[in-house]
Amino acid sequence: MVQNAVRGAGGEEPSWQAAAVSGFWRQVVEQLSTALMVVDPAGRILAVNPAAERLLGRAAAAMRGKDAHELLHRDTDGGALLREQCPLLHALAESAAARGEGDNYLHGDGRLVTISWSASPLTIGGSCTGMAVLFTDITSDRGAGRERAAYTSALEDLTERLTLVAEITDVLGQTLETDEALARLGRLLVPRLADWAAVDLRTGSGQVHRVAVTGPVGRHTGLEGGLERLPEMGEADRSPLAQVLNGGDPVLENERGQAETAAPPVSPLAAVHSEFLRTVHATSAITVPLGSKRQITGALTLVRTDPAHPFDTEDLAVVSDIGRRVGLVIDNARRFGRQRAVAEAMQRNLLAPLPRPGRLRLAARYQPAPAGSQVGGDWYDAFELKDGTLTLVIGDVVGQT
């Protein structure tokens, strides 16, 4: 075996071998755990050691005299690689040392082995007589590397999702205006998480109002404003929007289109929603409730149009969390709006009516400083005394007149 490993293609011992202590170096080559291959100046295999036979799944006799590049070197798909693209042949042509990582060698059973290699020229009297190549199998290392890369990518995606949720919570918490909150929401979701976003809100009259649609170029008012009566619980309508608004779980839809033609909408509400998805060319969609099951304010629908990047279950979990937070913001905004309406009504009722003394006409404009409650402590009044004198009184919160 040792003799086979070190003898040349024609059976004669090469000059570099004859110059060494034969028995010792044959033992070194035999026992070396790293694969060794020796090629001549033309790239033909002169010798391989047992470690190379095991790594490549080929016998030394079957490899000896063969062109190493043609026999072993392959691209990532297993196809032949151009000689001009082979770094080992470049090193051989220049009689220079070289190393590489990630090349693919063809195993005897047809599979690819990813290797790391190091080559050194063999010279006698200043002339290059070949190249010694040491190589190791890093296929498992590359697999581990791919796993690490996938894990890192997953962590980055998770971080991005969590950052988005935190940003939405922070930005929406800065306003108590529903319209402004929904406008900010659309700008945050598109295009970072989706290509389209639609918000449907329930009204006190038992109807659903599509109040906001955001697309790639911003707010799309042409797709807003649809009013449909909310289906009652237990009806046959199992469309995603109806399910969510009636207290069902969030819905993830992938590979849209086939299901729609097979099952046409069974309610006006479902028809409006399906038409929206067709209009924006949805290939994947998520519909989640706004708020909690005990208090559903409405529904949020996100759409992707690229079939190569559909939503997944992790996206569904993130959007569901966003829906709960947005529902709370909208509920607070509505509660604030009701309180402000009451306060404004009280303020108007507290303002004194102005008299109309003769041809004199009085006008007053009351602008409270607090922008939130629209209620101020200042006041005014106008009235006629018994002698007909018109009296004007203006007071502020500290009591000055």
C-alpha positions as CSV (number, residue, x, y, z in Angstrom):
1,M,0.0,0.0,0.0
2,V,2.8,2.4,0.9
3,Q,4.6,1.6,-2.4
4,N,1.3,2.2,-4.3
5,A,0.9,5.5,-2.5
6,V,4.2,6.9,-3.4
7,R,5.1,5.4,-6.8
8,G,4.5,7.4,-9.9
9,A,2.1,6.9,-12.7
10,G,4.6,4.9,-14.8
11,G,5.8,2.8,-11.9
12,E,9.1,4.6,-11.5
13,E,9.9,6.4,-8.3
14,P,9.9,10.2,-8.8
15,S,13.2,12.0,-8.1
16,W,11.8,13.8,-5.0
17,Q,11.1,10.5,-3.4
18,A,14.5,9.0,-4.3
19,A,16.2,11.8,-2.5
20,A,14.6,11.0,0.8
21,V,15.0,8.2,3.3
22,S,12.5,5.9,1.7
23,G,11.2,3.8,4.7
24,F,10.8,6.7,7.1
25,W,8.9,8.9,4.8
26,R,6.7,6.1,3.6
27,Q,5.7,5.5,7.3
28,V,4.9,9.2,7.7
29,V,2.7,9.3,4.6
30,E,1.0,6.0,5.6
31,Q,0.2,7.1,9.1
32,L,-0.7,10.8,8.3
33,S,-4.2,11.5,9.4
34,T,-4.6,14.3,6.9
35,A,-5.3,13.5,3.3
36,L,-2.3,14.0,1.0
37,M,-2.3,14.1,-2.8
38,V,0.8,14.7,-5.0
39,V,0.3,16.0,-8.5
40,D,2.7,16.5,-11.4
41,P,3.3,19.8,-13.2
42,A,0.4,19.0,-15.5
43,G,-2.0,18.3,-12.6
44,R,-2.1,14.5,-12.9
45,I,-2.3,12.6,-9.7
46,L,1.1,10.9,-8.8
47,A,0.2,9.6,-5.4
48,V,-2.3,9.7,-2.6
49,N,-2.1,8.4,1.0
50,P,-4.7,6.2,2.8
51,A,-6.3,9.2,4.5
52,A,-7.0,10.6,1.0
53,E,-8.5,7.3,-0.1
54,R,-10.8,7.3,2.8
55,L,-11.9,10.9,2.4
56,L,-12.5,10.6,-1.3
57,G,-13.9,7.1,-1.3
58,R,-11.6,6.1,-4.1
59,A,-8.7,3.6,-4.3
60,A,-5.2,4.9,-5.0
61,A,-4.8,2.8,-8.1
62,A,-8.1,4.2,-9.5
63,M,-6.8,7.8,-9.1
64,R,-3.2,7.5,-10.1
65,G,-2.4,9.1,-13.5
66,K,-5.8,10.9,-13.6
67,D,-6.2,14.6,-14.0
68,A,-7.0,15.8,-10.5
69,H,-9.1,18.7,-11.6
70,E,-11.2,16.7,-14.1
71,L,-11.6,13.7,-11.7
72,L,-12.4,15.6,-8.4
73,H,-13.1,19.3,-8.7
74,R,-16.8,20.3,-9.0
75,D,-19.0,23.4,-8.5
76,T,-21.6,23.7,-5.8
77,D,-24.2,22.0,-8.0
78,G,-21.9,19.1,-8.8
79,G,-21.1,20.2,-12.4
80,A,-17.7,20.4,-14.0
81,L,-15.7,23.5,-13.1
82,L,-13.7,25.4,-15.7
83,R,-9.9,24.9,-15.4
84,E,-9.5,28.7,-15.4
85,Q,-11.5,28.8,-12.2
86,C,-9.4,26.3,-10.3
87,P,-7.1,27.9,-7.7
88,L,-5.0,24.8,-7.4
89,L,-4.1,24.8,-11.1
90,H,-3.3,28.5,-10.8
91,A,-0.9,27.8,-8.0
92,L,0.7,24.9,-9.9
93,A,1.2,27.0,-13.0
94,E,3.0,29.7,-10.9
95,S,4.9,27.1,-8.8
96,A,3.6,28.9,-5.7
97,A,2.1,27.8,-2.4
98,A,-1.6,28.3,-2.0
99,R,-4.5,27.5,0.2
100,G,-8.3,27.5,-0.1
101,E,-11.5,26.7,1.7
102,G,-14.9,25.7,0.4
103,D,-13.9,23.8,-2.8
104,N,-16.0,20.7,-3.6
105,Y,-14.5,17.4,-4.4
106,L,-16.5,14.5,-5.9
107,H,-16.6,11.5,-3.6
108,G,-16.5,8.0,-5.1
109,D,-20.2,7.5,-4.2
110,G,-21.3,10.6,-6.1
111,R,-21.8,13.1,-3.2
112,L,-19.8,16.3,-2.9
113,V,-17.2,16.7,-0.1
114,T,-16.4,20.3,0.9
115,I,-12.7,20.6,1.6
116,S,-10.1,23.0,3.0
117,W,-6.7,22.6,1.3
118,S,-3.1,23.7,1.4
119,A,-0.7,23.2,-1.4
120,S,3.1,23.5,-1.5
121,P,5.4,23.1,-4.6
122,L,7.9,20.3,-4.8
123,T,11.2,21.5,-6.3
124,I,14.5,19.9,-7.1
125,G,17.4,22.0,-8.4
126,G,15.1,25.0,-8.8
127,S,12.6,23.2,-11.0
128,C,9.0,22.4,-9.9
129,T,8.4,18.7,-10.2
130,G,4.9,18.8,-8.8
131,M,2.7,19.9,-5.9
132,A,1.8,18.3,-2.5
133,V,-1.8,19.0,-1.5
134,L,-3.0,18.5,2.1
135,F,-6.8,18.6,2.4
136,T,-9.5,18.0,5.1
137,D,-13.2,17.5,5.0
138,I,-15.1,20.5,6.3
139,T,-18.6,19.5,5.0
140,S,-19.9,19.1,8.6
141,D,-18.2,22.4,9.5
142,R,-20.0,24.1,6.7
143,G,-23.3,22.5,7.8
144,A,-22.7,23.9,11.3
145,G,-21.8,27.2,9.7
146,R,-25.1,27.2,7.8
147,E,-26.9,26.4,11.1
148,R,-25.2,29.2,12.9
149,A,-26.0,31.6,10.0
150,A,-29.7,30.5,10.1
151,Y,-29.8,30.9,13.9
152,T,-28.2,34.3,13.6
153,S,-30.7,35.3,10.9
154,A,-33.5,34.1,13.0
155,L,-32.3,36.2,16.0
156,E,-32.0,39.2,13.7
157,D,-35.5,38.7,12.5
158,L,-36.8,38.3,16.0
159,T,-35.0,41.5,17.1
160,E,-36.4,43.4,14.2
161,R,-39.9,42.2,15.1
162,L,-39.6,43.1,18.7
163,T,-38.1,46.5,17.8
164,L,-41.1,47.1,15.5
165,V,-43.6,46.2,18.3
166,A,-41.8,48.4,20.8
167,E,-41.7,51.3,18.2
168,I,-45.4,50.9,17.5
169,T,-46.2,50.9,21.2
170,D,-44.1,54.1,21.7
171,V,-45.4,56.0,18.7
172,L,-49.0,55.2,19.1
173,G,-48.8,56.0,22.8
174,Q,-48.0,59.6,21.9
175,T,-51.4,60.4,20.5
176,L,-55.0,60.1,21.5
177,E,-56.4,60.9,18.1
178,T,-57.7,57.7,16.3
179,D,-57.0,59.0,12.8
180,E,-53.5,60.1,13.6
181,A,-52.8,56.8,15.4
182,L,-53.9,54.8,12.4
183,A,-51.8,57.0,10.0
184,R,-48.8,56.3,12.1
185,L,-49.5,52.6,12.3
186,G,-49.6,52.4,8.5
187,R,-46.3,54.1,8.1
188,L,-44.7,51.8,10.6
189,L,-46.1,48.5,9.1
190,V,-45.6,49.3,5.4
191,P,-43.1,48.4,4.0
192,R,-41.2,47.0,7.0
193,L,-43.6,44.1,7.7
194,A,-46.1,44.2,4.9
195,D,-46.9,45.6,1.4
196,W,-50.4,46.6,2.4
197,A,-52.2,47.3,5.7
198,A,-56.0,47.7,6.3
199,V,-57.8,48.6,9.5
200,D,-61.5,47.9,10.0
201,L,-63.3,49.3,13.1
202,R,-66.6,48.3,14.6
203,T,-69.1,51.1,15.3
204,G,-71.7,51.3,17.9
205,S,-74.4,50.7,15.3
206,G,-73.1,47.1,14.7
207,Q,-71.4,48.0,11.4
208,V,-67.8,47.7,10.2
209,H,-66.0,50.7,8.7
210,R,-62.8,50.3,6.7
211,V,-61.1,53.4,8.1
212,A,-57.5,53.1,6.8
213,V,-55.6,51.5,4.0
214,T,-51.9,52.0,3.5
215,G,-50.0,50.7,0.5
216,P,-46.5,51.1,-1.0
217,V,-47.0,54.8,-1.8
218,G,-48.8,55.7,1.4
219,R,-52.5,56.2,2.3
220,H,-54.9,54.8,-0.3
221,T,-58.2,56.5,0.3
222,G,-59.8,54.9,-2.7
223,L,-59.9,51.6,-0.8
224,E,-61.4,53.0,2.4
225,G,-64.9,53.9,3.5
226,G,-66.7,50.5,3.0
227,L,-69.6,50.1,5.4
228,E,-71.0,46.6,6.0
229,R,-73.2,45.2,8.7
230,L,-71.3,42.9,11.0
231,P,-72.4,39.2,10.6
232,E,-74.1,37.8,13.7
233,M,-72.4,35.1,15.7
234,G,-73.0,31.6,14.4
235,E,-73.7,32.6,10.8
236,A,-72.3,30.6,7.9
237,D,-69.7,33.3,7.1
238,R,-66.3,31.8,7.8
239,S,-64.3,34.5,6.0
240,P,-61.2,35.6,7.9
241,L,-62.4,39.1,8.6
242,A,-65.8,37.9,9.9
243,Q,-64.1,35.2,12.1
244,V,-61.8,37.7,13.7
245,L,-64.5,40.4,14.3
246,N,-66.7,37.7,15.8
247,G,-64.1,36.7,18.4
248,G,-62.3,34.0,16.5
249,D,-58.5,33.4,16.4
250,P,-56.1,35.3,14.1
251,V,-56.0,34.0,10.6
252,L,-53.0,33.3,8.4
253,E,-53.7,32.9,4.7
254,N,-51.0,31.7,2.2
255,E,-51.4,30.7,-1.5
256,R,-54.4,32.9,-1.9
257,G,-56.5,32.8,-5.1
258,Q,-57.4,29.1,-5.4
259,A,-59.3,29.1,-2.2
260,E,-61.2,32.2,-3.2
261,T,-62.4,30.8,-6.5
262,A,-63.4,27.5,-4.8
263,A,-65.3,29.2,-2.0
264,P,-67.0,32.5,-3.1
265,P,-67.8,35.1,-0.3
266,V,-71.1,34.4,1.5
267,S,-71.7,37.9,2.9
268,P,-71.3,41.5,1.8
269,L,-68.6,41.9,4.4
270,A,-66.6,39.0,3.1
271,A,-67.1,40.2,-0.5
272,V,-65.6,43.6,0.4
273,H,-62.6,42.1,2.1
274,S,-62.0,39.5,-0.7
275,E,-62.2,42.3,-3.3
276,F,-59.6,44.3,-1.4
277,L,-57.2,41.3,-1.4
278,R,-57.7,40.7,-5.1
279,T,-57.2,44.4,-5.9
280,V,-53.8,44.5,-4.2
281,H,-52.8,41.1,-5.6
282,A,-52.3,39.5,-2.2
283,T,-50.4,36.2,-2.1
284,S,-50.3,36.0,1.7
285,A,-52.4,37.8,4.3
286,I,-52.8,38.0,8.1
287,T,-56.0,39.2,9.8
288,V,-55.9,39.7,13.6
289,P,-58.3,41.3,16.1
290,L,-57.7,44.8,17.5
291,G,-58.0,44.5,21.3
292,S,-58.8,41.4,23.3
293,K,-61.5,38.7,22.9
294,R,-63.5,40.5,25.6
295,Q,-63.3,43.9,23.8
296,I,-62.8,43.6,20.0
297,T,-62.4,47.1,18.6
298,G,-61.9,46.0,15.0
299,A,-59.4,44.1,12.8
300,L,-56.0,44.6,11.3
301,T,-55.2,43.0,7.9
302,L,-51.6,42.8,6.5
303,V,-50.9,41.7,3.0
304,R,-47.8,40.6,1.1
305,T,-47.7,40.4,-2.6
306,D,-44.4,38.5,-3.2
307,P,-45.1,34.7,-3.3
308,A,-41.5,34.1,-2.4
309,H,-41.9,35.8,1.0
310,P,-45.2,34.7,2.5
311,F,-46.1,35.3,6.1
312,D,-45.3,32.6,8.6
313,T,-46.5,31.6,12.1
314,E,-43.9,33.9,13.7
315,D,-45.3,36.8,11.8
316,L,-48.8,35.8,12.9
317,A,-47.7,35.9,16.6
318,V,-46.1,39.4,16.1
319,V,-49.0,40.9,14.3
320,S,-51.4,39.5,16.9
321,D,-49.4,41.2,19.6
322,I,-49.5,44.4,17.6
323,G,-53.3,44.1,17.2
324,R,-53.8,43.8,20.9
325,R,-51.7,47.0,21.5
326,V,-53.4,48.9,18.7
327,G,-56.8,47.9,20.0
328,L,-55.9,49.3,23.4
329,V,-54.7,52.6,21.9
330,I,-57.9,53.0,19.8
331,D,-60.1,52.1,22.8
332,N,-58.3,54.8,24.9
333,A,-58.6,57.3,22.0
334,R,-62.4,56.6,21.8
335,R,-62.8,56.9,25.5
336,F,-60.9,60.2,25.5
337,G,-63.0,61.4,22.6
338,R,-66.2,60.7,24.5
339,Q,-64.8,62.5,27.6
340,R,-63.8,65.4,25.5
341,A,-67.2,65.6,23.9
342,V,-68.9,65.7,27.3
343,A,-66.4,68.4,28.5
344,E,-67.1,70.5,25.4
345,A,-70.8,70.2,25.9
346,M,-70.4,71.2,29.5
347,Q,-68.3,74.2,28.5
348,R,-70.7,75.4,25.9
349,N,-73.6,75.1,28.4
350,L,-71.6,77.2,31.0
351,L,-71.0,80.0,28.5
352,A,-73.5,82.8,29.1
353,P,-75.8,83.9,26.2
354,L,-75.1,87.4,24.9
355,P,-77.8,90.0,25.1
356,R,-78.9,92.1,22.1
357,P,-79.2,95.7,23.5
358,G,-80.8,97.8,20.8
359,R,-78.9,98.0,17.6
360,L,-75.7,96.8,19.3
361,R,-74.6,93.3,18.4
362,L,-72.2,91.3,20.6
363,A,-70.0,88.4,19.6
364,A,-67.6,86.2,21.6
365,R,-65.1,83.5,20.8
366,Y,-64.0,81.2,23.6
367,Q,-60.7,79.3,23.1
368,P,-59.7,77.2,26.1
369,A,-55.9,76.7,26.5
370,P,-56.0,73.0,27.2
371,A,-56.0,71.3,23.8
372,G,-56.9,68.0,25.3
373,S,-60.0,68.6,27.4
374,Q,-61.1,71.8,25.5
375,V,-62.3,73.1,29.0
376,G,-60.9,76.2,30.5
377,G,-61.3,78.1,33.8
378,D,-61.6,81.5,32.3
379,W,-65.0,83.0,31.7
380,Y,-67.0,86.0,30.4
381,D,-70.4,87.5,30.7
382,A,-72.5,90.4,29.4
383,F,-75.7,91.8,30.8
384,E,-77.7,95.0,31.1
385,L,-78.2,96.9,34.3
386,K,-81.6,98.4,35.4
387,D,-80.6,101.7,33.9
388,G,-79.8,100.1,30.5
389,T,-76.1,100.2,31.0
390,L,-74.3,97.3,29.2
391,T,-71.9,95.5,31.4
392,L,-69.0,93.3,30.1
393,V,-67.2,91.0,32.5
394,I,-64.1,88.8,31.7
395,G,-62.4,86.6,34.3
396,D,-59.5,84.3,34.2
397,V,-58.6,81.3,36.3
398,V,-56.7,83.4,39.0
399,G,-59.8,85.7,39.6
400,Q,-58.6,88.9,38.0
401,T,-61.3,91.0,36.2
